[in-house]
């Protein structure tokens, strides 16, 4: 598992980014994009999940969508876009480093 979050995410009140990073999940922050509304997960290079679904407990009760596409071509297209965004992103290690006033 690897994650790229937008620049607003790490300092949010209920952000799980710090927990994921502390657990050893590699996390980057796309400091260029203001908000990443569509969330995408590529699984084993063949399945893509994407939509506005927030991957939280409360998301299932909201009107958020989650689409499943079983296509290696679609999965690779999303994975390539992810790699492009990762190349522009900054590594995130700890909330304290990222969220102090004026840090980014």
LUMBAKE-252392 format. One record per residue: residue number from 1; residue in one letter; x, z, y of N, C-alpha, C in turn. Coordinates in steps of 0.05 Angstrom, whole numbers, m for minus. Example, Ala and Ser with C-alpha at 12.3 -4.5 7.8 and 13.67 -1.06 7.14 Angstrom:
BEGIN
{pt 1; 'a'; {264; 156; m114}; {246; 156; m90}; {264; 156; m66}}
{pt 2; 's'; {257; 142; m45}; {273; 143; m21}; {258; 157; 1}}
END
This chain:
BEGIN
{pt 1; 'x'; {17; 0; m23}; {0; 0; 0}; {18; 0; 25}}
{pt 2; 'x'; {10; m16; 44}; {23; m17; 70}; {1; m20; 91}}
{pt 3; 'x'; {6; m11; 115}; {m15; m11; 136}; {m3; m19; 163}}
{pt 4; 'x'; {m19; m35; 177}; {m14; m40; 205}; {m39; m31; 220}}
{pt 5; 'x'; {m35; m14; 239}; {m57; m4; 256}; {m53; m13; 284}}
{pt 6; 'x'; {m75; m14; 299}; {m72; m22; 327}; {m62; 2; 343}}
{pt 7; 'x'; {m54; m3; 368}; {m40; 17; 384}; {m58; 41; 392}}
{pt 8; 'x'; {m84; 39; 390}; {m101; 61; 396}; {m104; 80; 373}}
{pt 9; 'x'; {m99; 71; 348}; {m105; 87; 324}; {m89; 113; 321}}
{pt 10; 'x'; {m63; 113; 324}; {m48; 137; 316}; {m55; 162; 331}}
{pt 11; 'x'; {m64; 159; 356}; {m69; 183; 372}; {m98; 191; 373}}
{pt 12; 'x'; {m114; 177; 358}; {m143; 183; 357}; {m148; 210; 344}}
{pt 13; 'x'; {m170; 222; 351}; {m177; 249; 341}; {m178; 251; 311}}
{pt 14; 'x'; {m189; 231; 297}; {m192; 232; 268}; {m176; 211; 254}}
{pt 15; 'x'; {m154; 203; 266}; {m137; 182; 253}; {m124; 193; 228}}
{pt 16; 'x'; {m124; 177; 207}; {m111; 184; 182}; {m83; 172; 180}}
{pt 17; 'x'; {m74; 159; 201}; {m48; 145; 200}; {m25; 164; 195}}
{pt 18; 'x'; {m26; 187; 208}; {m4; 207; 204}; {m4; 217; 176}}
{pt 19; 'x'; {m27; 222; 165}; {m29; 231; 137}; {m18; 211; 118}}
{pt 20; 'x'; {m25; 185; 122}; {m15; 164; 105}; {16; 162; 107}}
{pt 21; 'x'; {26; 163; 131}; {55; 161; 135}; {69; 184; 122}}
{pt 22; 'x'; {58; 208; 125}; {70; 232; 113}; {70; 230; 82}}
{pt 23; 'x'; {51; 216; 71}; {49; 212; 42}; {67; 190; 32}}
{pt 24; 'x'; {81; 177; 51}; {100; 156; 42}; {90; 128; 45}}
{pt 25; 'x'; {66; 124; 56}; {55; 97; 60}; {69; 85; 84}}
{pt 26; 'x'; {82; 61; 81}; {94; 49; 104}; {73; 40; 124}}
{pt 27; 'x'; {77; 49; 149}; {57; 44; 170}; {72; 31; 194}}
{pt 28; 'x'; {59; 11; 205}; {69; m2; 230}; {46; m1; 250}}
{pt 29; 'x'; {53; m1; 276}; {33; m2; 297}; {36; m29; 312}}
{pt 30; 'x'; {15; m44; 312}; {14; m69; 328}; {10; m60; 357}}
{pt 31; 'x'; {31; m58; 371}; {30; m48; 399}; {21; m70; 418}}
{pt 32; 'x'; {17; m94; 409}; {9; m116; 426}; {m21; m118; 427}}
{pt 33; 'x'; {m34; m118; 403}; {m63; m120; 402}; {m76; m94; 412}}
{pt 34; 'x'; {m96; m96; 429}; {m109; m72; 440}; {m125; m58; 418}}
{pt 35; 'x'; {m140; m74; 403}; {m157; m63; 382}; {m159; m83; 359}}
{pt 36; 'x'; {m158; m73; 335}; {m161; m90; 311}; {m188; m83; 299}}
{pt 37; 'x'; {m208; m98; 306}; {m235; m92; 297}; {m240; m99; 268}}
{pt 38; 'x'; {m230; m122; 260}; {m234; m130; 232}; {m213; m117; 215}}
{pt 39; 'x'; {m222; m104; 193}; {m203; m91; 175}; {m201; m108; 150}}
{pt 40; 'x'; {m177; m111; 140}; {m173; m129; 117}; {m155; m115; 96}}
{pt 41; 'x'; {m161; m119; 71}; {m145; m110; 49}; {m141; m132; 30}}
{pt 42; 'x'; {m116; m139; 23}; {m111; m159; 2}; {m102; m144; m23}}
{pt 43; 'x'; {m114; m150; m45}; {m109; m136; m70}; {m98; m156; m90}}
{pt 44; 'x'; {m73; m150; m99}; {m60; m166; m120}; {m59; m196; m114}}
{pt 45; 'x'; {m59; m203; m89}; {m56; m232; m82}; {m79; m249; m90}}
{pt 46; 'x'; {m102; m237; m98}; {m124; m254; m107}; {m151; m246; m94}}
{pt 47; 'x'; {m154; m221; m86}; {m179; m212; m75}; {m174; m202; m46}}
{pt 48; 'x'; {m192; m210; m28}; {m191; m201; m1}; {m217; m186; 6}}
{pt 49; 'x'; {m214; m162; 17}; {m236; m147; 28}; {m233; m148; 59}}
{pt 50; 'x'; {m254; m155; 73}; {m251; m155; 102}; {m279; m151; 115}}
{pt 51; 'x'; {m278; m141; 139}; {m303; m137; 154}; {m299; m115; 175}}
{pt 52; 'x'; {m321; m105; 185}; {m320; m84; 205}; {m320; m56; 193}}
{pt 53; 'x'; {m321; m54; 167}; {m321; m29; 152}; {m296; m12; 159}}
{pt 54; 'x'; {m300; 13; 166}; {m279; 29; 176}; {m263; 46; 155}}
{pt 55; 'x'; {m269; 43; 130}; {m256; 57; 108}; {m257; 87; 112}}
{pt 56; 'x'; {m280; 97; 122}; {m284; 125; 126}; {m309; 134; 111}}
{pt 57; 'x'; {m312; 160; 107}; {m336; 170; 94}; {m362; 162; 107}}
{pt 58; 'x'; {m362; 162; 134}; {m386; 156; 148}; {m393; 126; 150}}
{pt 59; 'x'; {m373; 109; 144}; {m378; 80; 147}; {m400; 70; 129}}
{pt 60; 'x'; {m404; 82; 106}; {m425; 72; 88}; {m453; 77; 99}}
{pt 61; 'x'; {m456; 96; 117}; {m482; 101; 129}; {m487; 84; 154}}
{pt 62; 'x'; {m466; 71; 164}; {m469; 54; 188}; {m476; 25; 180}}
{pt 63; 'x'; {m480; 9; 200}; {m486; m19; 195}; {m460; m35; 196}}
{pt 64; 'x'; {m441; m27; 180}; {m416; m42; 179}; {m416; m60; 154}}
{pt 65; 'x'; {m402; m82; 157}; {m402; m101; 135}; {m375; m101; 121}}
{pt 66; 'x'; {m375; m108; 95}; {m351; m110; 79}; {m355; m134; 61}}
{pt 67; 'x'; {m337; m154; 64}; {m339; m179; 48}; {m317; m179; 28}}
{pt 68; 'x'; {m324; m188; 4}; {m305; m191; m18}; {m302; m221; m23}}
{pt 69; 'x'; {m277; m231; m22}; {m272; m259; m27}; {m251; m261; m50}}
{pt 70; 'x'; {m259; m273; m72}; {m241; m276; m95}; {m228; m303; m94}}
{pt 71; 'x'; {m206; m305; m79}; {m192; m331; m76}; {m163; m326; m70}}
{pt 72; 'x'; {m145; m335; m87}; {m116; m332; m80}; {m108; m346; m54}}
{pt 73; 'x'; {m121; m368; m48}; {m115; m383; m23}; {m123; m366; 2}}
{pt 74; 'x'; {m146; m354; 1}; {m155; m337; 23}; {m137; m312; 24}}
{pt 75; 'x'; {m131; m300; 1}; {m114; m277; 1}; {m87; m283; 13}}
{pt 76; 'x'; {m75; m305; 7}; {m49; m312; 18}; {m50; m318; 47}}
{pt 77; 'x'; {m72; m330; 56}; {m75; m335; 85}; {m76; m309; 101}}
{pt 78; 'x'; {m92; m290; 91}; {m93; m263; 104}; {m66; m249; 102}}
{pt 79; 'x'; {m53; m251; 79}; {m26; m238; 75}; {m6; m250; 94}}
{pt 80; 'x'; {m7; m276; 98}; {12; m289; 117}; {7; m279; 146}}
{pt 81; 'x'; {m18; m277; 153}; {m25; m267; 180}; {m15; m238; 182}}
{pt 82; 'x'; {m18; m222; 161}; {m9; m194; 162}; {21; m194; 166}}
{pt 83; 'x'; {36; m211; 152}; {65; m211; 156}; {73; m220; 184}}
{pt 84; 'x'; {58; m238; 196}; {63; m246; 224}; {59; m222; 243}}
{pt 85; 'x'; {37; m207; 239}; {32; m184; 256}; {52; m162; 251}}
{pt 86; 'x'; {61; m158; 226}; {81; m138; 220}; {107; m144; 234}}
{pt 87; 'x'; {115; m169; 236}; {139; m177; 250}; {139; m170; 279}}
{pt 88; 'x'; {115; m167; 291}; {113; m160; 319}; {107; m130; 323}}
{pt 89; 'x'; {104; m115; 302}; {96; m87; 303}; {120; m68; 302}}
{pt 90; 'x'; {114; m44; 310}; {135; m22; 310}; {129; m3; 287}}
{pt 91; 'x'; {150; 6; 274}; {147; 25; 252}; {137; 52; 262}}
{pt 92; 'x'; {118; 63; 248}; {107; 89; 255}; {116; 109; 234}}
{pt 93; 'x'; {127; 132; 243}; {136; 153; 224}; {121; 179; 228}}
{pt 94; 'x'; {118; 186; 254}; {104; 212; 259}; {88; 210; 284}}
{pt 95; 'x'; {64; 222; 284}; {46; 223; 306}; {60; 234; 331}}
{pt 96; 'x'; {76; 255; 328}; {89; 267; 351}; {107; 248; 366}}
{pt 97; 'x'; {120; 230; 351}; {138; 211; 363}; {123; 190; 378}}
{pt 98; 'x'; {100; 181; 367}; {84; 159; 379}; {66; 168; 401}}
{pt 99; 'x'; {54; 192; 399}; {33; 200; 417}; {41; 216; 441}}
{pt 100; 'x'; {66; 223; 444}; {73; 238; 468}; {69; 221; 493}}
{pt 101; 'x'; {63; 233; 515}; {56; 219; 539}; {77; 198; 547}}
{pt 102; 'x'; {68; 174; 551}; {86; 153; 560}; {103; 141; 538}}
{pt 103; 'x'; {99; 149; 513}; {117; 139; 492}; {115; 109; 488}}
{pt 104; 'x'; {91; 98; 490}; {87; 70; 485}; {71; 57; 507}}
END
